[in-house]
Amino acid sequence: MQALTFLLHPFHKVNRALQMAYLYIRPTWIEIGHGGVDPIFQRALDSLVQQEIDQNQSIINALIEPQHIADRIANQLILLTQVRTKRLVRFTQYHADELNKGNKRSLRKIYKHIGMVQNLRSDSRVLPVSNKKQRLIVAQKNHQIAGVSEYTNAA
């Protein structure tokens, strides 16, 4: 029995080395090959969706109240460059079947967030210099008018 274990020892070492290499290369492969969306649905749902929504919300909440035109331009640039929805849209495209079958609540949450970001972007150009709370209220009202019923199916 010991002879057999001794003979298999190099195989276990090679297997462990390959597994470690896979674990190190996988995040890069997901980032480059899949645009940051994990091809495994449950992993992507658990990590990507909530992480992107939380990151976008923290950026939106950190926007300063525009007192001057420079603040307004700075807020527009922040909304256009730092608040990203591309990965969420790609997630709905990659995993449309799984989302349509059993995760309608997650799908609504994603589309509601994307709609809110789009409304904030468009309202930041239209609204006069005012406080941030008023812009959020207007964006939410515009989103409620559009309705969530049209976002029941993924791409």
Salt bridges, closest charged atoms under 4 A:
GLU31 OE2 - ARG87 NH2 2.58
ASP38 OD1 - ARG26 NH2 3.27
GLU52 OE2 - ARG84 NH2 3.81
GLU52 OE2 - ARG87 NH1 3.57
GLU98 OE1 - HIS95 ND1 3.91
